[in-house]
């Protein structure tokens, strides 16, 4: 019987004496290899087969999630991360796609042994199970150790959840005490317009409350004589910053602002714990996709809810919305629409507390090709909790949601880009073909590390230009640098002070992944290159736009692509810029009295 070796990284090759390098094929599941090559002149690394019809596979994935939800058919399903399909939270799609590509690759391999590089223990476990009748499977770590680690992780998740529940109760008591004067004021109001939003350090930067999501929209309601209530969510945290924000809510006599858990009850928190431990969906039989067993992947997805508290927090928000609807006279609630589990739970909670409340979702962010959370499957159209109306930031995002998702026919209305109002002040800057390189990062450590490694492999450390790196303000830079495995080149410069327009003016090209800075770059006339470091996930905010833009998946091609796009002739540049601006004009719609009408009517 042939051997199948599952190792976490290529360094473990030297530690395993059982591997016959001359009679083995290696497949790297952590990287879609472009060409076959020899490792240490002996072991052959082959590309991971990628002949799958990806669009068809995406539909199968959406239908798979929907079919599981149809079997569950309960409120407990909508609280799961699995149901949310968020590609930045869930790893399920990437795992399924890699498993499919691996299956296709194995069919092409002859009688030789197979070495699989996979640092994802969940995917490795599934592969080992699926091929144990065909291969003699060897794991890099002992099975006893694996199961002990998994058990410890679950136990830690349970303890962490109990701690979060305790902190939630402490936080509830604190905000009730700190804002006790607000209770009677709020309860006396009628037909409130509620904005469910996020609270953070940006709210009082100017000294006056400014909402980060809805900007000037509340003012239009106030001008129409409506009373506005801000229903604010932020992390359960009794730190100084959180208490300081609550103190400012208390002192703000011009606005009604309360945390989302203001009307929550202690018994609700206990119910949420009960639901996590005794009502969470589980896998009771084997699940298959294209004849491949995926049971372990699905079980891991559902178990992840305990370790991260997503399921618990979704139910917390469900009860927050029930208590709000029961305690206050609410005419409508407007919230940032991304179709996450907590949103669906909030809709269910509001309708349970008061079915007459009008619920409006504001689609406020970019939508990529694999933003699966925005794409309900056909069978979800009748069962998924939707708001009464979804107001989009522009025409493009609405068209994308209609094309790839399945929504009620009359749910959409075109609004305006409340969060991106600053974009309408931007004008294309003079062309800068000799400028430096600008790289804005996303919020996640994983994505930031991937991009930096990509740039290093591309040889930008030896490139005769400065590479300005803009880290997300919430990303721990020291953790990223410690994770790289190499020293930062001298021309890689961390830049966090200049305004964004200054960054754009001094650069000749912008390299990006799933940050909306790419939209600002195009608006200012800067060529952009999408770094496809998250494949098979396609998370490019500009996936429909091919003007003044390129895509790079192979680090060896990056410098050539940069030189090509920054040196196009002036006539082509003007044509590409004009088409890019036309695309952006459909993506973003300006804020004015006419364009906010769909929020108000």
C-alpha positions as CSV (number, residue, x, y, z in Angstrom):
1,X,0.0,0.0,0.0
2,X,1.2,3.5,-0.9
3,X,2.0,6.0,1.8
4,X,0.4,9.4,2.4
5,X,2.4,11.7,4.6
6,X,0.7,14.7,6.1
7,X,3.2,17.3,7.3
8,X,2.7,20.9,8.6
9,X,5.5,22.5,6.6
10,X,8.4,21.7,4.4
11,X,10.9,21.8,7.3
12,X,9.4,18.5,8.6
13,X,10.7,16.7,5.5
14,X,14.1,16.4,7.0
15,X,12.6,15.0,10.3
16,X,10.8,12.1,8.6
17,X,13.0,9.2,7.6
18,X,10.1,7.2,6.2
19,X,9.7,9.5,3.1
20,X,11.3,8.1,0.0
21,X,12.2,11.3,-1.8
22,X,12.9,9.6,-5.1
23,X,9.6,7.8,-5.2
24,X,7.3,10.5,-3.8
25,X,5.2,13.4,-5.1
26,X,4.7,16.5,-2.9
27,X,1.5,18.6,-3.0
28,X,1.4,21.9,-1.0
29,X,-2.1,22.8,0.2
30,X,-0.9,26.0,1.7
31,X,0.1,27.4,-1.6
32,X,-1.3,27.0,-5.1
33,X,2.1,26.1,-6.8
34,X,2.5,27.4,-10.3
35,X,5.0,24.9,-11.8
36,X,6.5,21.6,-11.0
37,X,9.9,21.7,-9.3
38,X,12.4,19.7,-7.4
39,X,12.9,20.1,-3.6
40,X,16.5,19.7,-2.7
41,X,17.1,18.1,-6.1
42,X,15.1,15.0,-5.2
43,X,11.4,15.3,-4.2
44,X,9.1,16.6,-7.0
45,X,6.6,19.3,-6.0
46,X,3.6,19.4,-8.4
47,X,1.0,22.1,-8.9
48,X,-2.3,21.6,-7.0
49,X,-4.8,20.8,-9.7
50,X,-7.1,23.8,-10.3
51,X,-9.2,22.7,-13.1
52,X,-12.5,22.9,-11.1
53,X,-15.2,25.1,-12.5
54,X,-14.9,27.6,-9.7
55,X,-18.2,29.4,-10.3
56,X,-20.1,26.1,-10.3
57,X,-18.3,25.1,-7.1
58,X,-19.3,28.3,-5.5
59,X,-22.9,27.6,-6.2
60,X,-22.5,24.1,-4.8
61,X,-21.0,25.6,-1.6
62,X,-23.9,28.1,-1.2
63,X,-26.4,25.3,-1.8
64,X,-24.6,23.0,0.7
65,X,-24.9,25.7,3.4
66,X,-28.6,26.3,2.5
67,X,-29.4,22.6,2.6
68,X,-27.9,22.2,6.0
69,X,-30.0,25.2,7.2
70,X,-33.1,23.8,5.7
71,X,-32.7,20.6,7.7
72,X,-32.1,22.6,10.9
73,X,-35.0,25.0,10.2
74,X,-34.8,26.9,13.5
75,X,-33.6,30.1,15.1
76,X,-30.5,28.2,16.3
77,X,-29.3,27.8,12.8
78,X,-29.2,31.5,11.9
79,X,-27.0,32.2,14.9
80,X,-24.1,30.0,13.6
81,X,-21.0,31.2,11.8
82,X,-21.7,28.4,9.3
83,X,-24.9,30.0,8.2
84,X,-23.2,33.4,7.8
85,X,-20.8,32.3,5.1
86,X,-18.5,35.2,5.8
87,X,-15.2,34.4,4.0
88,X,-13.2,36.6,6.5
89,X,-14.5,34.6,9.4
90,X,-15.2,31.1,8.1
91,X,-12.5,28.9,6.6
92,X,-15.0,26.4,5.2
93,X,-15.1,27.4,1.5
94,X,-11.3,27.5,1.3
95,X,-11.1,24.1,2.9
96,X,-13.7,22.6,0.7
97,X,-12.1,24.0,-2.5
98,X,-8.6,22.8,-1.5
99,X,-10.1,19.3,-0.7
100,X,-11.7,19.3,-4.2
101,X,-8.5,20.3,-5.9
102,X,-6.5,17.7,-3.9
103,X,-9.0,15.0,-4.9
104,X,-8.4,16.0,-8.6
105,X,-4.7,16.0,-8.1
106,X,-4.6,12.5,-6.5
107,X,-6.4,11.0,-9.5
108,X,-3.5,12.0,-11.7
109,X,-0.7,10.6,-9.6
110,X,0.7,7.2,-10.4
111,X,1.9,4.5,-8.0
112,X,4.2,6.8,-6.0
113,X,3.8,7.9,-2.4
114,X,2.3,11.4,-1.7
115,X,3.6,14.0,0.7
116,X,1.0,16.7,1.6
117,X,2.0,20.0,3.1
118,X,-0.9,21.3,5.1
119,X,-0.7,23.5,8.3
120,X,-4.5,23.3,8.7
121,X,-5.1,20.4,11.1
122,X,-8.8,20.3,10.4
123,X,-8.2,19.8,6.6
124,X,-5.4,17.4,7.2
125,X,-7.6,15.3,9.5
126,X,-10.3,15.1,6.8
127,X,-7.9,14.1,4.1
128,X,-6.4,11.4,6.3
129,X,-9.9,10.0,7.0
130,X,-10.9,10.1,3.3
131,X,-7.8,8.3,2.1
132,X,-7.2,5.8,4.8
133,X,-8.4,2.9,2.7
134,X,-6.2,3.9,-0.3
135,X,-3.0,4.9,1.5
136,X,-1.2,4.1,4.7
137,X,-1.6,7.6,6.3
138,X,1.2,9.1,8.4
139,X,0.5,12.3,10.4
140,X,3.3,14.6,11.5
141,X,1.9,14.7,15.1
142,X,0.6,11.7,17.1
143,X,-3.1,11.1,17.1
144,X,-3.2,11.1,20.9
145,X,-1.6,14.5,21.0
146,X,-4.0,15.8,18.3
147,X,-7.1,14.7,20.3
148,X,-5.7,16.0,23.5
149,X,-5.1,19.4,21.9
150,X,-8.6,19.5,20.4
151,X,-10.2,18.5,23.8
152,X,-8.2,21.2,25.6
153,X,-9.2,23.8,23.0
154,X,-12.9,22.9,23.5
155,X,-12.5,23.1,27.3
156,X,-10.8,26.4,27.0
157,X,-13.6,27.6,24.8
158,X,-16.2,26.7,27.5
159,X,-14.2,28.5,30.2
160,X,-13.8,31.5,27.9
161,X,-17.5,31.6,27.2
162,X,-18.3,31.5,30.9
163,X,-16.0,34.4,31.5
164,X,-17.5,36.3,28.6
165,X,-21.0,35.7,30.0
166,X,-19.8,37.0,33.4
167,X,-18.3,40.1,31.8
168,X,-21.5,40.6,29.9
169,X,-23.4,40.7,33.1
170,X,-20.9,43.1,34.8
171,X,-21.1,45.3,31.8
172,X,-24.9,45.2,31.9
173,X,-24.9,46.3,35.5
174,X,-22.5,49.1,34.8
175,X,-24.3,50.7,31.9
176,X,-27.6,50.4,33.8
177,X,-26.1,52.3,36.7
178,X,-24.2,54.8,34.6
179,X,-27.1,55.7,32.4
180,X,-30.0,55.3,34.8
181,X,-31.2,58.9,34.1
182,X,-31.7,58.0,30.5
183,X,-34.3,55.2,31.0
184,X,-37.4,57.4,31.7
185,X,-36.4,59.9,29.0
186,X,-36.2,57.2,26.4
187,X,-39.4,55.5,27.4
188,X,-41.3,58.7,27.2
189,X,-40.5,59.0,23.5
190,X,-42.7,57.7,20.7
191,X,-42.0,56.5,17.2
192,X,-38.2,56.5,17.7
193,X,-35.9,56.1,14.7
194,X,-33.2,53.8,16.0
195,X,-29.7,53.6,14.5
196,X,-27.9,50.4,15.4
197,X,-24.2,51.3,15.1
198,X,-20.7,50.8,16.5
199,X,-19.1,52.8,19.3
200,X,-15.4,53.5,19.4
201,X,-12.8,56.2,19.9
202,X,-13.8,58.1,16.7
203,X,-17.3,59.1,18.0
204,X,-16.2,62.2,20.0
205,X,-12.9,63.2,18.3
206,X,-14.4,66.6,17.4
207,X,-16.0,67.0,20.8
208,X,-19.4,66.3,19.3
209,X,-20.9,62.8,18.7
210,X,-20.3,61.7,15.1
211,X,-21.5,58.3,13.9
212,X,-18.9,56.4,11.9
213,X,-21.4,54.5,9.7
214,X,-24.3,56.9,9.1
215,X,-22.5,60.2,9.2
216,X,-25.1,62.9,8.5
217,X,-28.2,60.7,7.9
218,X,-29.6,61.1,11.5
219,X,-29.7,64.8,10.9
220,X,-32.1,64.4,8.0
221,X,-34.5,62.6,10.4
222,X,-34.1,65.2,13.1
223,X,-34.8,67.9,10.6
224,X,-38.1,66.1,9.7
225,X,-39.1,66.2,13.4
226,X,-38.2,62.6,14.2
227,X,-36.5,61.6,17.5
228,X,-33.4,59.6,17.0
229,X,-31.9,56.9,19.3
230,X,-28.4,55.5,18.8
231,X,-28.3,51.8,19.7
232,X,-24.6,51.3,20.1
233,X,-22.6,48.1,20.2
234,X,-19.0,47.8,21.2
235,X,-16.9,45.0,22.7
236,X,-17.8,43.9,26.3
237,X,-15.0,45.8,28.0
238,X,-14.8,47.6,31.3
239,X,-11.6,49.4,30.4
240,X,-11.1,53.1,30.8
241,X,-11.9,53.9,27.2
242,X,-15.2,52.1,27.3
243,X,-16.2,53.8,30.6
244,X,-15.1,57.1,29.1
245,X,-17.4,56.6,26.2
246,X,-20.3,55.7,28.4
247,X,-19.6,58.8,30.5
248,X,-19.8,60.9,27.3
249,X,-23.1,59.2,26.4
250,X,-24.4,60.3,29.8
251,X,-23.2,63.9,29.4
252,X,-24.6,64.2,25.8
253,X,-27.9,66.1,26.3
254,X,-28.4,66.6,22.6
255,X,-28.7,63.0,21.7
256,X,-30.2,59.7,23.0
257,X,-27.4,57.1,23.0
258,X,-27.5,53.8,24.8
259,X,-25.5,50.5,24.5
260,X,-27.3,47.6,22.8
261,X,-27.5,45.7,26.1
262,X,-29.2,48.6,27.9
263,X,-32.5,46.7,28.3
264,X,-31.0,43.2,28.5
265,X,-31.9,41.1,31.5
266,X,-29.7,38.7,33.5
267,X,-31.9,35.8,32.7
268,X,-31.3,36.4,29.0
269,X,-27.5,35.8,29.4
270,X,-28.3,32.5,31.2
271,X,-30.6,31.5,28.3
272,X,-27.8,32.3,25.8
273,X,-25.4,29.9,27.6
274,X,-28.1,27.2,27.6
275,X,-28.6,27.6,23.8
276,X,-24.8,27.3,23.2
277,X,-24.4,24.1,25.2
278,X,-27.7,22.4,24.4
279,X,-29.3,23.9,21.3
280,X,-26.3,24.4,19.0
281,X,-26.7,22.5,15.6
282,X,-24.5,19.4,15.4
283,X,-23.6,16.8,12.7
284,X,-25.4,13.5,13.3
285,X,-24.4,11.7,10.1
286,X,-21.8,11.8,7.3
287,X,-22.0,14.7,4.9
288,X,-20.7,14.5,1.3
289,X,-19.9,17.0,-1.4
290,X,-19.1,15.6,-4.9
291,X,-18.7,12.1,-3.4
292,X,-16.1,13.5,-0.9
293,X,-16.7,13.1,2.8
294,X,-16.7,16.6,4.5
295,X,-18.1,15.6,7.9
296,X,-15.1,16.6,9.9
297,X,-14.9,20.0,8.1
298,X,-18.6,20.7,8.9
299,X,-18.2,19.6,12.5
300,X,-15.2,21.8,13.0
301,X,-17.1,24.8,11.6
302,X,-20.0,24.3,14.0
303,X,-17.6,23.7,17.0
304,X,-15.8,26.9,16.2
305,X,-18.8,28.8,17.5
306,X,-18.0,27.8,21.0
307,X,-14.3,28.7,20.8
308,X,-15.0,32.2,19.4
309,X,-18.3,33.0,21.2
310,X,-19.9,34.1,17.9
311,X,-23.0,31.9,18.5
312,X,-23.3,33.2,22.1
313,X,-23.0,36.9,21.0
314,X,-25.6,36.4,18.2
315,X,-28.1,35.2,20.8
316,X,-27.2,38.1,23.1
317,X,-28.1,40.6,20.4
318,X,-31.3,38.6,19.7
319,X,-32.4,39.3,23.3
320,X,-31.1,42.9,23.2
321,X,-33.5,43.5,20.3
322,X,-36.4,41.8,21.9
323,X,-36.0,43.9,25.0
324,X,-35.6,47.1,23.0
325,X,-38.8,46.4,21.0
326,X,-40.7,45.6,24.2
327,X,-39.4,48.6,26.2
328,X,-39.4,51.5,23.7
329,X,-41.7,52.9,21.1
330,X,-39.7,52.2,17.9
331,X,-41.0,53.3,14.4
332,X,-38.0,51.9,12.5
333,X,-34.5,50.6,13.0
334,X,-31.7,51.2,10.5
335,X,-28.5,49.1,10.7
336,X,-25.3,48.4,8.6
337,X,-26.3,45.5,6.4
338,X,-23.7,42.8,5.8
339,X,-26.0,39.8,6.3
340,X,-24.1,38.4,9.3
341,X,-25.7,36.0,11.8
342,X,-26.1,38.7,14.5
343,X,-28.1,40.8,12.0
344,X,-30.5,38.0,11.3
345,X,-30.9,37.3,15.0
346,X,-31.6,41.0,15.5
347,X,-34.3,40.9,12.9
348,X,-35.9,37.9,14.5
349,X,-35.7,39.6,17.9
350,X,-37.3,42.8,16.8
351,X,-40.1,41.0,15.1
352,X,-40.7,38.9,18.2
353,X,-40.8,42.0,20.4
354,X,-42.8,44.2,18.0
355,X,-43.7,43.0,14.5
356,X,-44.7,46.5,13.5
357,X,-41.1,47.9,13.5
358,X,-39.8,48.8,10.1
359,X,-36.3,47.4,9.6
360,X,-33.9,48.9,7.1
361,X,-30.5,47.6,6.2
362,X,-27.9,50.0,4.9
363,X,-25.4,48.2,2.5
364,X,-22.4,50.3,3.2
365,X,-19.2,48.4,2.2
366,X,-17.6,46.9,-0.9
367,X,-18.7,43.5,-2.1
368,X,-16.2,41.1,-3.6
369,X,-16.8,38.1,-5.9
370,X,-16.6,35.7,-2.9
371,X,-18.5,37.9,-0.3
372,X,-20.7,34.9,0.2
373,X,-22.5,36.4,3.2
374,X,-24.2,38.7,0.7
375,X,-25.4,35.9,-1.5
376,X,-28.3,33.9,-0.2
377,X,-28.9,30.6,-2.0
378,X,-32.2,29.9,-3.9
379,X,-33.6,27.8,-1.1
380,X,-32.8,30.6,1.5
381,X,-34.9,33.2,-0.2
382,X,-38.1,32.2,1.6
383,X,-36.6,31.3,5.0
384,X,-33.8,33.7,5.7
385,X,-34.6,36.7,8.0
386,X,-34.4,39.8,5.8
387,X,-35.0,43.4,6.6
388,X,-38.0,45.1,5.1
389,X,-35.7,47.1,2.8
390,X,-32.0,47.1,1.8
391,X,-30.7,50.5,0.8
392,X,-27.5,50.2,-1.2
393,X,-24.6,52.7,-1.3
394,X,-24.7,52.7,-5.1
395,X,-25.9,50.9,-8.2
396,X,-23.0,48.5,-8.6
397,X,-23.3,46.8,-5.2
398,X,-27.0,46.4,-5.8
399,X,-26.4,44.8,-9.2
400,X,-23.8,42.4,-7.7
401,X,-26.2,41.3,-4.9
402,X,-29.0,40.7,-7.4
403,X,-26.7,38.7,-9.8
404,X,-25.1,36.4,-7.3
405,X,-27.7,36.3,-4.5
406,X,-31.4,35.4,-4.2
407,X,-33.4,38.2,-2.5
408,X,-37.1,39.1,-2.4
409,X,-38.0,40.9,-5.5
410,X,-38.9,44.3,-4.0
411,X,-36.4,44.5,-1.2
412,X,-33.8,46.8,-2.8
413,X,-33.6,50.6,-3.1
414,X,-30.7,52.8,-4.2
415,X,-29.4,55.2,-1.5
416,X,-26.1,56.9,-1.2
417,X,-22.5,56.4,0.1
418,X,-22.9,57.8,3.6
419,X,-19.6,56.5,4.9
420,X,-17.6,57.5,1.7
421,X,-18.8,61.1,1.4
422,X,-15.1,62.2,1.5
423,X,-14.5,60.5,-1.9
424,X,-16.6,63.1,-3.7
425,X,-14.0,65.7,-2.7
426,X,-11.1,63.8,-4.3
427,X,-9.9,64.7,-7.7
428,X,-7.3,62.8,-9.9
429,X,-3.7,64.0,-9.0
430,X,-1.1,64.7,-11.6
431,X,0.4,61.5,-12.9
432,X,3.5,60.2,-11.1
433,X,5.3,57.5,-13.1
434,X,8.4,57.8,-11.0
435,X,6.7,57.6,-7.6
436,X,7.2,55.1,-4.9
437,X,5.0,52.1,-3.9
438,X,2.1,52.3,-1.5
439,X,0.8,49.2,0.2
440,X,-2.3,49.6,2.5
441,X,-3.0,46.6,4.7
442,X,-6.3,45.1,6.0
443,X,-7.2,44.6,9.6
444,X,-6.2,40.9,9.9
445,X,-2.7,39.7,10.9
446,X,-2.9,36.7,8.6
447,X,-3.6,38.8,5.5
448,X,-0.9,41.4,6.4
449,X,1.7,38.7,6.9
450,X,0.8,37.1,3.5
451,X,1.2,40.4,1.7
452,X,4.6,41.2,3.3
453,X,5.9,37.8,2.4
454,X,4.6,38.2,-1.1
455,X,6.4,41.5,-1.5
456,X,9.6,40.0,-0.1
457,X,9.5,37.1,-2.5
458,X,8.8,39.5,-5.3
459,X,12.1,41.2,-4.7
460,X,10.8,44.5,-3.6
461,X,13.5,44.7,-0.9
462,X,15.9,45.2,-3.8
463,X,13.7,47.5,-5.8
464,X,15.0,51.0,-6.3
465,X,11.9,52.6,-4.8
466,X,10.6,53.1,-1.3
467,X,7.7,50.8,-0.3
468,X,5.4,52.7,2.1
469,X,3.4,50.3,4.3
470,X,0.2,51.6,5.9
471,X,-0.9,49.2,8.7
472,X,-4.5,49.1,9.9
473,X,-4.8,51.1,13.2
474,X,-6.1,48.0,15.0
475,X,-3.4,45.6,13.7
476,X,-0.5,44.8,16.2
477,X,2.5,45.7,14.1
478,X,5.0,43.9,16.4
479,X,3.0,40.6,16.1
480,X,3.1,40.9,12.3
481,X,6.8,41.6,12.1
482,X,7.6,38.7,14.5
483,X,5.6,36.4,12.2
484,X,7.4,37.2,9.0
485,X,10.5,34.9,9.3
486,X,12.7,37.6,7.7
487,X,14.0,41.0,8.5
488,X,12.2,44.0,7.0
489,X,14.2,45.4,4.1
490,X,15.5,49.0,4.6
491,X,13.3,50.4,1.8
492,X,10.1,49.0,3.5
493,X,8.9,52.0,5.5
494,X,6.0,52.0,8.0
495,X,3.9,55.0,7.2
496,X,1.0,55.9,9.5
497,X,1.1,59.7,9.8
498,X,0.5,61.3,6.4
499,X,-3.1,61.9,5.2
500,X,-4.2,59.4,2.6
501,X,-4.1,62.0,-0.2
502,X,-0.4,62.6,0.6
503,X,0.3,58.9,0.3
504,X,-1.4,58.8,-3.1
505,X,0.4,61.9,-4.4
506,X,3.9,60.5,-3.7
507,X,3.2,57.0,-5.0
508,X,3.2,55.7,-8.6
509,X,1.3,52.5,-8.0
510,X,-0.9,51.0,-5.1
511,X,-0.7,47.3,-4.2
512,X,-3.8,46.0,-2.3
513,X,-5.9,43.0,-1.2
514,X,-9.4,43.6,0.2
515,X,-9.0,47.2,1.5
516,X,-11.2,50.0,0.2
517,X,-8.1,52.2,-0.2
518,X,-8.0,50.8,-3.7
519,X,-11.1,52.8,-4.5
520,X,-9.5,56.0,-3.2
521,X,-6.4,55.2,-5.3
522,X,-8.4,54.9,-8.5
523,X,-10.4,58.1,-7.6
524,X,-7.1,59.9,-7.4
525,X,-5.8,58.4,-10.7
526,X,-3.3,56.0,-9.3
527,X,-2.9,52.6,-11.0
528,X,-3.6,49.6,-8.7
529,X,-2.6,46.0,-8.6
530,X,-4.6,43.4,-6.7
531,X,-2.3,40.9,-4.8
532,X,-4.1,37.6,-5.0
533,X,-2.7,36.2,-1.8
534,X,-6.0,34.7,-0.5
535,X,-6.7,32.4,-3.4
536,X,-9.0,30.5,-3.8
537,X,-11.0,33.3,-2.1
538,X,-11.6,36.2,-4.5
539,X,-11.9,39.2,-2.3
540,X,-11.0,42.0,-4.7
541,X,-13.3,45.0,-4.1
542,X,-12.7,45.9,-7.7
543,X,-13.3,42.5,-9.2
544,X,-15.6,44.0,-11.9
545,X,-13.2,46.8,-12.8
546,X,-10.3,46.2,-15.2
547,X,-9.3,49.8,-15.9
548,X,-6.1,51.2,-14.6
549,X,-5.7,47.9,-12.7
550,X,-3.9,44.6,-12.9
551,X,-3.9,41.3,-10.9
552,X,-0.8,39.5,-9.6
553,X,-0.9,35.9,-8.2
554,X,2.8,35.0,-8.7
555,X,5.4,37.1,-6.8
556,X,7.9,36.6,-9.7
557,X,5.6,38.7,-11.9
558,X,4.9,41.6,-9.6
559,X,7.8,44.0,-10.6
560,X,7.1,43.4,-14.3
561,X,3.4,44.2,-13.8
562,X,4.2,47.4,-11.8
563,X,6.6,48.6,-14.5
564,X,4.0,47.9,-17.2
565,X,1.0,49.6,-15.6
566,X,2.9,52.7,-14.5
567,X,4.5,53.2,-17.9
568,X,1.5,53.0,-20.2
569,X,1.4,55.9,-22.7
570,X,-0.5,59.1,-21.8
571,X,-3.4,58.5,-24.2
572,X,-4.1,55.0,-22.8
573,X,-3.7,56.4,-19.3
574,X,-6.4,59.0,-19.9
575,X,-8.8,56.4,-21.4
576,X,-8.3,54.0,-18.6
577,X,-8.7,56.8,-16.0
578,X,-11.9,58.0,-17.6
579,X,-13.4,54.4,-17.6
580,X,-12.3,53.8,-14.0
581,X,-14.0,57.1,-12.9
582,X,-17.2,56.0,-14.7
583,X,-17.1,52.7,-12.8
584,X,-16.6,54.5,-9.4
585,X,-19.5,56.9,-10.2
586,X,-21.8,53.9,-10.3
587,X,-20.3,52.4,-7.2
588,X,-20.7,55.5,-5.0
589,X,-23.6,57.9,-5.1
590,X,-23.4,61.3,-3.4
591,X,-25.3,62.2,-0.2
592,X,-28.1,64.7,-0.7
593,X,-31.7,65.2,0.3
594,X,-33.0,63.3,-2.7
595,X,-30.7,60.3,-2.3
596,X,-31.5,59.7,1.4
597,X,-35.2,59.5,0.7
598,X,-35.2,55.7,0.6
599,X,-34.0,55.7,4.2
600,X,-36.8,58.1,5.4
601,X,-39.9,57.0,3.4
